[in-house]
Amino acid sequence: MSPGRPRSAACDEAILRAALDEYAERGYEALSVDAVAARAGVSKATIYRRHDSKTDLVLAAAAALVEESWQPPASDDLRTILRGVLDKLHALFGSEHGRAARMLVADAQSHPELADEFHRLVAERRAFTRDRIRAAAASGEIAANVDVDLVADLLAAPVFYRLFVSGDPVDDAFLDAVVDNVLRAAGA
């Protein structure tokens, strides 16, 4: 028995893009696989051959969005790396599908089926930052006894606060100030 026709990468991408668009417009509760299928120009069965459920579809789309926006900063300079991390974070939430990313943060609080995978995605991205902070502490770039998790939180929290709470601008001057203050607090 042959395995059948190989899956189309273009079809996979169309499904994930349509899922992000529908999710951004309608949210998790109102999102329907029928609407995603119509937007992607595929059948509902095509989606279910790739994704077991609506939750699986939303999480796959979110993972693709995060992957697309994440490339670790290519530098050995701690300040450049931390600024690059903030640039990527800001770009993710300010991208074409940033609304979907922002909704996932909120929906993960009330939908346990989304929370675990969302937290895994965050942990993967955060590991890079934590590893770099840990290496900087070991090399003497920052204080050796620095709380790595707290420094990582201090870096990202002001961006999230502005994006989700205050609505104040997140511009280059703000991102530079965040990095400068975090480094100062970390003993750089």
C-alpha positions, -999 to +999 in steps of 0.1 A: +000+000+000+015+034-010+015+062+015-004+084-009+004+118-023+028+139-003+013+169+015+015+202-002+037+228+017+017+255+000-016+240+013-001+237+048+009+273+048-025+285+035-042+266+063-020+280+090-023+316+076-061+312+073-062+299+109-042+329+121-065+353+102-097+337+115-083+334+151-073+371+150-108+381+137-130+358+158-110+345+187-108+310+200-144+304+209-159+316+176-132+302+153-145+274+131-127+249+110-152+255+083-143+292+081-106+283+081-112+258+053-131+284+032-104+310+037-076+286+029-095+273-002-093+237+011-118+212+024-125+206+061-112+171+056-079+184+044-075+204+076-084+174+098-059+152+080-033+176+093-047+187+126-068+166+151-088+195+165-094+232+165-070+235+194-043+216+175-049+239+145-046+271+165-015+258+183+001+248+150-006+282+136+008+299+167+039+278+166+044+287+129+040+324+137+065+322+165+090+302+145+087+326+116+095+356+137+123+340+158+159+340+148+184+344+177+204+376+174+238+369+158+262+386+182+284+379+212+277+413+227+251+410+256+235+444+250+231+436+213+216+402+221+191+415+246+181+443+223+177+418+195+154+397+218+132+427+224+132+436+187+119+401+180+093+402+207+081+436+195+081+424+159+060+393+168+033+412+185+034+440+159+034+417+129+006+411+104-006+384+128+002+402+160-034+403+170-035+365+170-003+364+191-019+388+216-051+368+217-032+336+224-016+352+254-050+361+268-067+328+257-040+307+274-052+321+307-087+307+303-082+277+280-061+249+296-059+231+263-040+261+249-020+270+280+004+240+280+015+244+244+017+282+247+039+279+278+061+255+259+065+280+231+074+307+255+098+285+274+117+276+242+122+313+233+130+323+269+157+296+271+179+315+247+177+346+268+183+328+300+212+309+286+228+341+274+223+358+307+237+328+325+268+329+302+273+366+308+272+360+346+297+332+343+321+354+322+318+384+345+299+406+320+272+410+347+271+401+384+279+364+390+250+360+415+223+375+392+189+359+393+187+347+357+149+343+356+143+377+372+166+394+346+148+377+318+115+388+333+127+424+337+137+424+301+104+413+286+079+427+312+080+464+301+073+455+265+043+433+275+031+460+298+030+486+271+016+463+245-011+448+267-019+474+294-008+510+289-008+513+251+022+535+253+045+534+223+072+507+220+099+525+200+136+523+197+143+548+225+121+527+249+137+494+239+172+509+244+162+522+278+148+488+289+180+471+279+202+498+295+182+496+328+182+458+329+220+456+323+225+482+350+203+462+374+222+431+365+255+447+375+269+453+340 
